Amino acid sequence: MIQIYWITCSIISWLVIATIINCILMGVPIPTISKKSYPPAHIIKSENVINIQQNFECSGYSTAYLMRHLGMQVNGEDLYKIMPNKMKNGCVYPKGVVRLLNQQGLKATLRIGTIAELKKEVSKDIPVIVFIKVHKDQSYLHFVPVIGYDEEYFYIAESLKELVNVEDMSCNRQVSISEFKEIWNTSDWKMPFYKNVYITVSSKK
């Protein structure tokens, strides 16, 4: 019994420590649950461009896509250069994307939610930046704007050339909802509560 007690205490302590570290580095996500309905399908139509990144600049490219949709003339490479909260390898924590959007005069929020909540946000006609795995069986993480959905797929403005699978004027990647659930689950032993993370912009401050 004593051994079980100490193991339980160790697990709880680790979860508390991991959560505190993640909140500092990643940001504090707001759980989102609402009863508002949303249409069965929605595609955001706008005069925008989908640029392809060269290295680890997905944070800048996805942020630039969102900002261009809102009428701000920016490009991903320039935004990546000023992106806060970079890691040593050049990747960026979600907190950095939120901070940059706020610095640019927008009201950005880091959230965790469900497929239904994500669809509700996209139906508001503003792209939603999601934090996903590049591949479901790998640990590399990636930012992309979700710009549409229907009953079978999510539609994405993808900045990684290897993941482009659609030739369309409004999106260049479609992901089945079943696959999306897998790549959107970014929780692991280092960040156990960071699953289904996304970033919304509601309006200017």
C-alpha positions, 0 to 999 in steps of 0.5 A: 500500500505504501508503495502504491501511495508513493507511486500515486504521489509521484504521478500527481507531482509530475502532472502538476510540474509538467502542467506548470512548465507547459503553461509557462512555455506554451501558454494557458489554453482556455477549454471551450464548450458551447451549445451554439449550432453550426452549419454542416459544411463551410468553406472560407472564401477570400482572396489570399495566397498559400505560401510554402515554407522553406524550413521551420516557419509554419508559425509565421506562415499560418499567422500571415495567412490569417492576418491577410484574410483580415486585410493586413498585408504581411508575409510568413517569412517576415513574421517568423523573424519577429515571432516570440517564444522560439525554441533553440531549433527554431520551432515556436510555442503556441504562446508565441503565435498568440503573442504576435497576433496580439502585438499586431493589434488583434485579439487572439486566444489559445484554446482547447476543444473538440471537433465540434468547437473547431467547426463552430469557430471556422463557421465564423468565417475566420481561419483558425490556426491549429497545432497538430502533428506533421504525421500521426506516428511522429512527434514533429509538431506543426501550425496550419490554418483550418479554412473549411470543413464538411461531414468528411474532411477538414480543409487546410491552407498547408505550408509544407509542400510534402503535405499538399494534396489538393489543387484548389483556389481556396485550400491545398490540403484536405484531411479526413476527420478521422485522421485529423483527430489523430494528428490533432492529439498532440498530448504526450508525457511531456505535455499531457493536457495539450490535446486539441489546441487551437488559436482563434482571433475574434476581433481587433482589440 
